[in-house]
Amino acid sequence: MNITPRLILWPRRGRAVLAVAVLAALAACVATRPAPRSLTLTEAGVTIAGPRGFCIDQSQSRDGASGGFALLGSCAALASDPTAPRPAAPAVLTATVTPSDLAARPLSRSFPQMKAFFLSPAGRAALSRAGQADSVQVQAIETQGDLMLIRLTDTAAAAGARVQPESWRAVMGVNGRIVSLSVLGLASRPLSQANQRALAVDFANVMTATNTAAR
């Protein structure tokens, strides 16, 4: 089974909207619009939901047969409602859903192959915000059951908004799809590595619970 070349962690549209998305998700004053706690990507076959205080930015999310993408930010900011929930620490979360041939097989069986891929130039390019292998250094890759956690540094610029170069990714299988979850902190209000990792694990746990309950 060859799945790693198809694992696209930063889709082209996701890179293009990141600058706008960071501002839209975290700004204190934005246009009032719905900010749902979850979003079912019908074509992608996965429901996206984040930890408490995070809501879906529907304007930056997409769904299609080739996969899906969702961006999550502060519920209070997205809804322009100071009474709405907000996360304990400011961050932008993204979820990318990629079709795969996993079927009922656990993703963990492919972790050795995936680890080798992410350490290669092609894998580092997939992790990069700009699709450039040279911008990424993979600091660590951990596995926790059926979850892979990647700590990386990406020096590629996000035009219009400064985000931390350090970030965590969680890669997991959901409903036979490969799902990549990203935790991005603002450069002006950075998150510690421990907080980023904990948020990535929390995000993954919420995704598992949400999609298990939806079956």
Salt bridges, closest charged atoms under 4 A:
ASP57 OD2 - ARG33 NH2 3.61
GLU142 OE1 - ARG197 NH2 2.76
ASP154 OD2 - ARG129 NE 3.99
